[in-house]
Each structure stands twice: as C-alpha cells, then as structure tokens.
C-alpha cells in the first residue's frame, strides 16, 4: 500500500480548485475604492485590444489571400496558347487553398508550373505564395528548366526555416498550433513549351498532365518523378524529360491529385482519364469546354464539395501550322526548246 505524506504533491489526476471571487483583481480594485467608471474603461480597453488583434489577423489573412489570388490567375492567352484554369478549395467559404498554378511567356519559351502544398485551405496559402513568387522571378531569369527548379528548392528551404523559427517562438509562449514544419512539402511540375511546340518537363512528385490530341487523350509522359520539394534534396543532375510536341489544336490538361483522388459515396475514385477522353471527342474543343466537362462530371461523382483542394489548368496551342517552304518557279532563261541541248551536255564535243 502506497501512502502519501501530508503536503506532498500527488501524481496522476490534477487537483482542481474552486474559484474564489476575492482573488479577482477587478474585485479587489473595486474594494479599494476604484470607481465603476474606471472599471468600465478598463473593460472597454481590453475588449478593444482583443478586437483590434482579431481584426489585424483577419486583414493579414485577407492580404495573403488577395496576393496569392492575383498571382494565381493566369492570363487567357500566353504567346499563342489559350489558357483556362479553375481551383476548388476544400475549406467551406474559402476561395484559395494549397494548390498553385501559373503560366508565363519568356524568351526561353512558355513556362508553366502546377503544384500541391501539403494541407489545404488558408493554412497553406503562405507556402503557395512563397513558391509562386519564386517561380515568377526564376522563369524569366533562368535559361534552363533545371535552374528554375533549383531556385524553387532554395525558396522552399528558406520558407521552411522561417516557419520553423515562428513555430519555435509560438511553442515558447504556449501558442503552438500543432503544425509540424518537418512534415511540410510541395509537389511541383514544371513545363516548357518552345515556339515549335516541343515540350519539356521536370516533375517533383506531381501527377503527369494529360495530352488531348485529336480524339485521343493520354498521359503526357510516364517517367518516374523526383521527390517533392521539402523533405529531401534534389539530385545533382536534373535532366529534363522530353514530352514530344504540342501540335496546333492540341491541349494539355494539368491537374492536382485532388482530381484523381476524389471519391464517390461507394469509395470509387474519379475516372479522370475516361472523362478527358470523352472531352477530347466532344465539341467544342476549347479549354473552357474541357473544364466544364471535368467539373460537371466531378461534382456528379462526389455528390458534394471536394474533400481536398483541386486545381485544373488547360493549355491549347492556337499557333498557326508551319507552312511548307514554297518552291520558286523556274526562270524562263533556264528553259530551252533546243532538243539537242541535253545531248550536248551529256556528250560534249
């Protein structure tokens, strides 16, 4: 039998104490003669302070969201390519989430990015903003696609270090939110479309796009991707993956894994390849029509809002077909009517 000494602290269930109104600071101040008007002013000041803190946090979140939204809205046409994109957030009432996409025209060709941050909703917006901000600068500066990916890796490393310091400070004051920076990562797919339609790619843990060519639809490539950015460093060599040509009229459908992983009530995954094949055979064949087809089928499949963030971006090559070089007609001076000219050339005197 274990006995506890009097006054010794016990382990196990924590001791509970009843609240004593005599220990209330405001009650003691009132007992000392502090007028009620002063107490009212103190209470009003505390309420204003809390309200202003909440308002500042709300404004900060909205500013981040507006900044990300501006960066994530691609133009409808980029250097001969028509673009259509849409995002669905898993958080009710949120317009933004953990998915990202962008497309820009550079002197090295049209460059596009699509990615998926671990997590969803507004909590993933800071990471999205960091990755997209770096892509916008690197896409114009780096002459090859590997240099763009290296820049994204360094930007992600800096972002994770800053998040780790912030979490350390939050834990020190007892305000940790339970998010672990060590578990944060982002999948990224980089595409480069040259003026002649040649497509090159670098993939870090992201689903491959689908190519809609004629009435056919299929994966753009099947190469094994690199690991996502964040947990592991990139390999020393980053050769780009050649993906063939995007011919005039062809379309690329870029998506995040939320589209493939969406399930119905019976647990069946969304048949994205079959839906895209039907969209390739349909009319009209425009990026907007493809998006409508996919979203309609996705909503019908899930029967409600998505469980994960979903992003879709469609690129269509609207550039004119290259013309065959024209053959100049023979000069009249090279045409002769002398029937013996050929024989004289073959058998000179």
Secondary structure, 3 states (H helix, E strand, C coil): CCCCCCCCCCCCCCCCCCCCHHHCHHHHHHHCCCCHHHHHHHHHHHHHHHHHHHHHHHHHHHHHHHHHHHHCCCCCEECCEEEEEEEECCCCCCCCCCEEEEEEEECCEEEEEEEEECCCHHHHHHHHHHHHHHHHHHHHHCCCHHHHHHHHHHHHHHHHHHHHHHHHHHHHCCCCCCCCHHHCCEEEEEEEECCCCEEEEEEECCCCCEEEECCEEEECCCCCCECCECCECCCCCCCCEEEEECCCCCEEEEECHHHHHCECCCCCECCHHHHHHHHHHCCCCCHHHHHHHHHHHHHHHHCCCCCCCEEEEEEEECCCCCCCCCCCCCCHHHCCCCCCHHHHHHCCC
